[in-house]
Amino acid sequence: MQIPVPQLVRVNSALEVVPVIPDSRVEIWDSFLSLQIKETTRRSYTKALADFCLKVYTDLSISDALQGFLSLSQSDALHQVLTYRKILIDLKLSSATINQRLSALKSLVDYARKRGLCSFTLSDVKGLRSQKYRDTRGRTVDEYRSVLAEIDRSTLLGKRDYAICRLLWDNALRRGEIVSLDRSNFLPQESRLMILGKGTLELKPIDLNPAIVTAINDYFLVKPDSNNPALFVSNNGNRLDGKDIARIVKKYAEPVGIDLSPHRVRHSAITAYLDVSEGNVRAAQSLSRHQNLSTLMIYDDNRHQLQGKASKELGSLLE
C-alpha cells in the first residue's frame, strides 16, 4: 500500500513539515493523523515521524523510508528504533523531546499493526525518565503585577491582551485553552467560561472572578464585528494561535526585565495560590485542572524548597 507521508517544504526561509494530502482513498497516514484530537498533536507527530525518517534512512525519501520501516521484522524494527533513540541521546536532546518523538513513532506502529500493515510492535522500546515541572516556582505576584502595568488598556489590543494575561493568571489557563475559546463560550451573566481542556473534546465550565468578567466585557465593547467565532482575534480578524499568546506575554514582560512565557505564568499562578491558601492542594488541583494530584505535590514541594532546606541542615552538621 502506498503510504502518504510528510514532506519538507521551505516557508519564509525555514523548513517546515507538512503532510501530503492523499487521493480519494483513505490511506494510513491521513487516517492516523485524523485520530489525534488536537491540531498541535498532529503537527508534532508529523515533525517527529519525518525526523525519524531523515535521521535513520538518510539515503531514502521519507515515503520510501516509512514504507520500508513498516515492512521490517520485529528484530530489525527494534534495531532501527533503538538506533534512532541513540542518535537523539547523542544530540543531547531533552528527555521530554526524545520521549515525544518515540511516542509518535510507537503510536503510528500500533495503528499500522492494527490495520495489518506491519507485523511488529515497539512495546519494548522504553522512553527516558524525565522530571516534569522541575522549576515550578515561576514569578512573584509583584513581578506579574509589573507586567500587567505595561499594558495600555485604553486601546483595543491592550484590552484584548489584558484579558488574556488575566486569564493566564487568575484561572491558570493553558495557552491552548485560550486560543480555542469562542465568543459563545463566555457567559458573563453566569460569570463562567466554557473551556476545552487538555486532551478532551467536551467543554467544561470554569468560574470567573469579577475582574475577568469586566476585562472580557471591556474588550467586547470595542471589538470589531467579525465572522470569526473566536473570542480573541488578531488585527486581521484571525483566531490567535499559541505563538501569538507567547508573543503577547513576552511583549509586556521584556520591558520590565522578566523572562516569561504563558506556561510560566500558569506555574506562577498555581504557586501563588498555594502560598495564599497555605498549601490547599485540593483547591489548587481544581484551579489547575491537573488530573494527577501528585503533580500538584511537585508545586507544593518546590514552593517550600524542601530539598534546599534539607541540604542546608546537612551542611550545618559539618560546621
N, C-alpha and C positions, 0 to 999 in steps of 0.2 A: 504494500500500500504506500502511495506517495504521501509523505507527511509534510504539511505546510509548516514552515519554521520561521523564526525571526530573521530579519536581515539588518545589517548595519547600514545606516544612511547618514549623510552629512547634513546637519541642520545648523545654520549660523556658525559654521567652522568647528562644530563639535560632533562627535559620533554619537548617535542615539540608536537604540534598538527598537524596531517596530515589527510586529508580526505580519506575515504575508496573509492577505485575505484569500481564503480558499475559493475554489469554484463552487458550483451548485451542490457538490457533495459535502456532507458534514464530516470533516476529517478530524483526526485525533487532536492535533494541536489546537484547532479552533474550539472543539468541544471541551477539551481540558481547561482552557482558559475561561470558558463561559461558566464553569462551575465555581469560579472564585467570586466571592461576594463583592469585594472592593476593587475598584479600578487600580488603586495603589498596589494591591496584591498581584494583579495581572501584569502590571509594569515590572514589578520586582522579579516575578517568576520569569518573565520574558528575558530580562537582562541576565539573570543568573544562569539560565539554560544556554543562552548564547555565549556566556563567558566560559562555561564548561566545554562547549564545542571548540571554541577558539584556542583554549589553552591545552586541551588534551589531543585534539585532532588538528594539529597545526597546518597540515598539508591538504586538508579536505574542506569543502564548503560546509556551511552549517547544515544544509539539507542532507548531504551525504553522511556527515558525522552523526546526526541524530538517527538516521535510518540504520547505519552500521552499528551504533551503540545498542539499539533496541533488539538487534538480531544476535547479540552475543550470548554465550553460555553463562551460567552462574559464576563460575570462577573467573572468566575473562572480564565480566562486567564488574565484579568486585575489585579486580586489579585496576581497571580503568578509574573507578571512582576513588579508590584509595590513593592512586597516583595524583588525581586532581586535588584531593584533600591535602596531600603533602605539598603540592605546589602552592596552595593557598597559605599553608602554615609557613613555608619558606618565604613568602612575600610579606610575612608579619602582619597579616590582616587580623582584625579583632575576632575574638571567638564568636561574637554575635553575627558578624558578616559571614564567616565561614559556615556557621550553622544555618543561616538563612539560605545560602546557596545550595548546601547539601539537602536541605528540606525541600527546596523547589525541585531538585533532581529526583529525590525519592518520591515525591508526590506524582510527578509525571510517570515514573516507572510503575508505581502502584496502579495508576489509571490505565496505562498501556497493558499491564498484565491482566487486569480485569476485562479488557477488551480483546484479549487473546493475541496481542501484538508483540508481546515479549514473554520469555519463559523464566525470567529470573526475578529475584527480589533483592532489595537493598536494606532489609531489616537489620542486617548485621553491621551496617555502617553506623558508627556512633558519632555524634556531634562532640564538640569540645565543651567542657564545663565552663560556664560563664556566670558571672555575678551581675544580675540586673541592678540598676539604680545604685551604683557604687557610691555616688555622692548625691544624696537627695536633699541636702540642706538648702540649696538654692540661694535666693537673695532675701534680704530682710524686708520687713514691711516699709521701713523708711526709704530704702532703696527703690522699691517698686512705686512708692508714692512720688518719688522724684521723677520716675519715668512718665507717670501719668501727667505730671505737671508740664511736661514738654508738649502735650497735645493741645493744639488750638481748637477748642470746642466751639468756636464761632463759625467754623467752616463746615461744609458738607462732609469732606473727607475726615476732618477732625472729629465730628460727631460719630461717624462710622467707626473710626479707629478707636475712639474712647469706649464705645460699646463693646467692641471686640476685646480690647485689653481688659475690660472689667469682667467679661465672661471667662476669659482665661484665668483670672484670679478668683473672682467671687464664687464661681461654680467649678473651678478647676477643670474646665473643658479641654479636651484634646483639640488640636487644630483641625483634624479630620472631622470631628463632630461639629465644629463651627462652619466649615465650608459646605457641609451637607444640609445646613439649615435652609428651609424655605420660609417665606413670609407667613404662610399658613400655620407654621409650627409655633409662632409666637402668639400666646394667649394672654394679652395684657389684663383683661378683666379677672382672670384667674391667677395672675402673677405666675404663669407657668410657661415652660418651653418644652416642646416635644423634640427629643434628640434621637438620632440614630447612633446608638452606642457602638463600641468597638466589636467587630465580628458579628453583628446582629443585623437582621432585616426588619425588625419591629421597632416602631417608635416608642420611646419611653418618656414619661413626663418627669421634669425636674422643677422644683420650686425656685422662683427668682425673688431676690430681695428688692425693695422699692427702688434702690439706686439703679439697678439693672433695668427694671421696667421703664424708669424715666429716661435712661440713656438710649434705649432702643426706640422709645416713642419720639425722643428728640430727633433721632436720625430719620425716622419715618416722616416727620413733619416737613423735612426739606429734601427727602429722597425723591429724585425724579421718577416719573412713571416708566415702567419697563415691562416688556413682555417676558423677561426672565423671572421665574418664580423665586429665585434665590433671595435669601434675607439680606446678605451682604454682597454687593456688586462693585466692580471696578468702574473707572471713569467712563469706559465704553459700554457699560451695561452688562458685562460678562460676570458670571459667578467667580468669586475669588477661589483660588486653589491654595494648597498647603504652603507653597513657596511664597505666595502673596502674604499670608499671615505671618510667616517668618520675617519677611521684609518689613512689615509694619512694626513688629516688635523691635527689630534692630534699629529702625529709623529713629525711634524715640529713646532707645537705651544708649546708643552710641554717644550722643551729646553730653550725657551725664557720666560717661566713662564706665558703663556697665556692660559686660558681656552677657547677653540674654537671648534666649530662644523661647518659642511657645511652650515647649515641654519643660523648660527650666522654670517658667512662670508657674506651671502646674505643680512641679516639685515644691516650689517656694510656698505656694498657697496651702498645700497639704501640710507641710511642715509648720507653717504659721498657725494653722488651725489646731494642730496637735499641741502647740505651745499654749495657745489661748484657752484650750479646753482641758489642759492638764493631762494630755495623753488619752483622750477619748477615742480609742482606735475604732470602735464600732461606728461612731458618728463619722469619723474620717473615711471609713470604708463606704458609707452611704454617699458622702460627698464625692469621693474619687471614682466610685463605681468599679473598684478593683474586686474581682470575683474571689481572689485568694487573700484571706486575711493575713497570711504570712508576709505578703508584700508590704502591707501597712506596718508590720513589725520592723521591717528594714528602715522605714522612715523614722519610726519611733526610736530605734537604736541609734541611728545616725544623729537624731536630734539631741540625744543625751551624750553622744560621743563616748559611748561606753568603752570602746577599745582604747581610746586615748587616755581615759581616766585610769584604766587598768594598767596601762604601760607606765604612767607616772607613779602609781603606787608601787609597782615592782621596782622601778628605778630608785625610789626613795629608800627601799630596803637595803640598797648597796651603799648608801651615803651615810 
